[in-house]
Amino acid sequence: MIRAMRPVVIAANWKMHTTPADAGELARTIASRTRVPGVTRVICPPFVCLAAVRDALAEAAPDVAVGAQDVHHELAGAYTGDISAPMLAGLASWVIVGHSERRRDHAETDERIGKKLARAVEGGLRPILCVGEQLADREAGRAVEVVDTQLRGDLGAHDPELLAEAGLVIAYEPVWAIGTGRNALGSDAAAMAETIRAVLGMIGWTEPGLVPVLYGGSVTAANIGEFLAEPAIDGALVGGASLKPDEMAGIVGRAGVTAAARLAAIA
Ligand code: PGA
């Protein structure tokens, strides 16, 4: 009997890097350097590069998914400069929601992030919800409390069934580890992944053990092994290193080892 298995996911968050002129080529190069069985690959370029990346991957690597980095909490309206879920149709199949840089720079609240999740799911987008504490929270022993509050605020108003069906992925990204070169310990990230699934259970999820939890924060080819050695961690949301084909080759290659081991364990 085959038991349910969580996928191994490596998602590239290109943030505000690349242009429509160069994004397609970079996506193609990364796709060709990361052909590893069993790993779900997602590339999230800036909005204006989505079409270029989609077109580049459609020919070269149709199994690599394209994701947006954000989505608006309304379907349409007077929201200058924003992008709604219906606008992403045909351009992206995944979307990052609640990244700490959006929480910080765009004052995104958990309530609003919850609405974004709803719009994403209605629009057929698979969401990656980001949660994570600040350094001061961790030092004060409040990391779990912060993540718990975020999860309840982001997810509490939603039908777990709908989000589970949409394939919700959660990325634990301690804010102090993002772009700093200071990654969390694998064991701390794994403990938080277990906490995340425990909170999901408390807010009505019937099968929290099936929700993929990624780690994000200064992930590189050199340190990905520390995270993927933890059974609770299902992959990574990669920022800076995701723009470097050599790094991505190493990261996805290591993810392939975990994917193969999981497959062997359930066969
Ligand atoms: P980083 O970013 O890998 O550059 O730390 C991760 C993220 O913000 O998703």
Boltz pocket constraint, residues with backbone or C-beta under 6 A from the ligand:
constraints:
  - pocket:
      binder: B
      contacts: [[A, 13], [A, 173], [A, 177], [A, 178], [A, 179], [A, 180], [A, 181], [A, 216], [A, 217], [A, 218], [A, 219], [A, 237], [A, 238], [A, 239], [A, 240], [A, 241]]
      max_distance: 6.0
